[in-house]
Amino acid sequence: MEDALIIPTTAMRAERNKNITYIIKSMSSRLLGFIKKRVASAEDAEDILQEVFYQFAGNTEPINQATSWLYTVASNKITDSYRKKKLPLADDIFTSATSDEDSFDWKEILLPADTNPETEYLRNIFWEELQRALEELPAEQREVFIEHELNGTAFKDIEAATGVSVATLISRKRYAVIHLRDRLRVLKDELLNY
């Protein structure tokens, strides 16, 4: 009698594993593309994809819409990854990626210990360029960057005031930071090669 129960259970597990394998194979490239558009690096995207599929394979509850379920879990994992790590902030705009003698740190200009006419001039150039770069951004990205980074308003407070979710605010700010970093890199290059 026990043998009769084991055979259907084994057959059901094999069928379940086959279905899981099929879904993973058919969805992995599309889901990876979705994740890559929303995170900073390909490695992060692959890690999140692996976590999504791990959760999918370990799920014991019935899933009616596998595609919808996978995208929802992926979105949640992306949001979790933003919460776990330090997000790209204004510090990312100001610090240099290089460490050679030509490195250039905006903080040295913006927050100097002593003020002289040269640092004052460079500070004014920076703020003018930042203002121009901010004006190029879509209004939603500009507003969240200014509120969070320049005014120091917490994402939760912005969410309460606007009704826009924290995840969306984080995403908008990320795009703003990327744009501002690129725009200020041009100014940095001009100043270094002057």
C-alpha positions in Angstrom: 0.0 0.0 0.0 2.9 2.4 0.8 4.4 1.6 -2.7 1.2 2.8 -4.3 1.4 6.1 -2.6 5.1 6.7 -3.3 4.7 6.2 -7.1 2.1 9.0 -7.6 4.0 11.3 -5.3 7.2 10.7 -7.2 5.5 11.2 -10.5 3.9 14.4 -9.2 7.3 15.7 -8.0 8.9 14.8 -11.4 6.1 16.7 -13.2 6.4 19.7 -10.9 10.2 19.8 -11.4 9.7 19.6 -15.1 7.2 22.5 -15.0 9.6 24.6 -12.9 12.5 23.9 -15.2 10.4 24.8 -18.3 9.3 28.1 -16.7 12.8 29.0 -15.6 14.2 28.3 -19.1 11.4 30.2 -20.9 11.4 33.2 -18.5 15.0 33.7 -17.5 16.2 36.0 -20.4 13.1 38.3 -20.3 13.1 38.5 -16.5 16.9 39.2 -16.5 16.3 42.0 -19.0 13.6 43.4 -16.8 15.9 43.3 -13.7 18.9 44.8 -15.5 17.0 47.9 -16.4 16.3 48.5 -12.7 19.6 47.8 -11.0 23.1 49.2 -11.2 25.1 46.2 -12.4 24.7 43.0 -14.3 26.0 41.1 -11.3 23.3 42.5 -9.1 20.7 41.6 -11.8 22.0 38.0 -12.0 21.9 37.7 -8.2 18.3 39.0 -8.0 17.3 36.6 -10.8 18.8 33.7 -8.9 16.9 34.7 -5.7 13.7 34.9 -7.7 14.0 31.5 -9.2 15.2 30.0 -5.8 12.0 31.4 -4.2 9.9 30.1 -7.2 11.4 26.6 -6.9 10.9 26.5 -3.2 7.3 27.8 -3.2 4.8 25.3 -2.0 1.7 27.4 -2.7 -0.1 27.1 -6.0 0.7 29.8 -8.5 -2.0 30.7 -11.1 -0.1 33.2 -13.1 3.6 32.2 -13.0 4.8 35.2 -15.2 3.0 37.7 -13.1 4.2 36.1 -9.9 7.9 36.1 -11.1 7.8 39.8 -12.1 6.2 40.8 -8.8 8.8 38.8 -6.8 11.6 40.4 -9.0 10.2 43.9 -8.3 10.1 43.1 -4.6 13.7 41.8 -4.7 14.9 44.9 -6.5 13.3 47.1 -3.9 14.9 45.0 -1.1 18.3 45.3 -2.8 18.0 49.1 -2.7 17.1 49.0 0.9 20.0 46.7 1.8 22.7 48.6 0.1 23.7 52.2 0.0 21.9 53.8 -2.9 23.6 56.0 -5.4 23.5 59.4 -3.8 25.0 62.8 -4.4 28.3 61.4 -3.0 28.5 59.3 -6.1 28.2 62.5 -8.2 31.0 64.2 -6.4 33.6 61.5 -6.0 36.0 60.5 -8.7 36.2 56.9 -10.0 39.9 57.2 -10.5 42.6 57.2 -7.9 45.6 58.6 -9.8 47.1 62.0 -9.4 44.6 63.5 -11.8 41.7 62.5 -9.5 39.3 65.3 -8.8 37.1 65.5 -5.8 34.1 67.9 -5.9 34.0 67.9 -2.1 37.4 69.7 -2.0 35.8 72.5 -3.9 32.4 72.6 -2.3 33.5 72.1 1.3 36.9 73.6 1.5 38.6 74.3 4.8 39.6 77.7 3.6 37.9 79.8 1.0 39.8 81.7 -1.6 38.7 83.4 -4.8 39.6 80.3 -6.9 37.5 77.9 -4.8 34.7 80.4 -4.7 34.8 80.7 -8.5 34.8 76.9 -9.0 32.0 76.5 -6.5 29.9 79.0 -8.4 30.6 77.2 -11.7 29.6 73.9 -10.1 26.3 75.2 -8.8 25.4 76.8 -12.1 26.2 73.6 -14.0 24.2 71.6 -11.4 21.3 73.9 -11.9 21.4 73.5 -15.7 21.7 69.7 -15.4 18.7 69.6 -13.0 16.7 71.6 -15.5 17.4 69.0 -18.1 15.8 66.2 -16.0 12.1 65.2 -16.2 10.2 67.0 -13.5 9.6 63.9 -11.4 13.3 63.0 -11.3 14.3 66.6 -10.5 11.8 67.0 -7.7 12.7 63.8 -5.9 16.5 64.6 -6.2 16.0 68.1 -4.8 13.7 67.0 -2.0 15.8 64.1 -0.9 19.3 65.2 -1.6 19.3 69.0 -1.3 16.4 69.5 1.2 17.1 66.3 3.2 13.5 65.0 3.1 13.2 61.3 3.8 11.7 59.1 1.1 8.8 58.1 3.4 7.9 61.8 3.9 8.0 62.4 0.1 5.8 59.3 -0.3 3.3 60.7 2.2 3.2 64.1 0.5 3.0 62.9 -3.1 1.4 59.5 -2.9 4.2 58.0 -5.0 5.7 54.8 -3.7 9.2 54.8 -2.1 10.4 52.3 -4.8 9.3 54.6 -7.6 11.0 57.6 -5.8 14.2 55.6 -5.4 14.2 54.7 -9.1 13.5 58.3 -10.2 16.4 59.6 -8.0 18.7 56.9 -9.4 18.1 58.1 -12.9 18.6 61.7 -11.8 22.0 60.8 -10.2 23.1 58.9 -13.3 22.3 62.0 -15.5 23.9 64.4 -13.1 27.0 62.3 -12.8 27.5 62.3 -16.6 26.8 66.0 -16.9 29.2 66.9 -14.1 31.9 64.6 -15.5 32.0 66.9 -18.5 32.7 69.9 -16.2 35.3 67.9 -14.3 37.1 67.0 -17.5 37.0 70.6 -18.6 38.5 71.8 -15.3 41.2 69.1 -15.3 42.2 69.9 -18.9 42.1 73.7 -18.5 
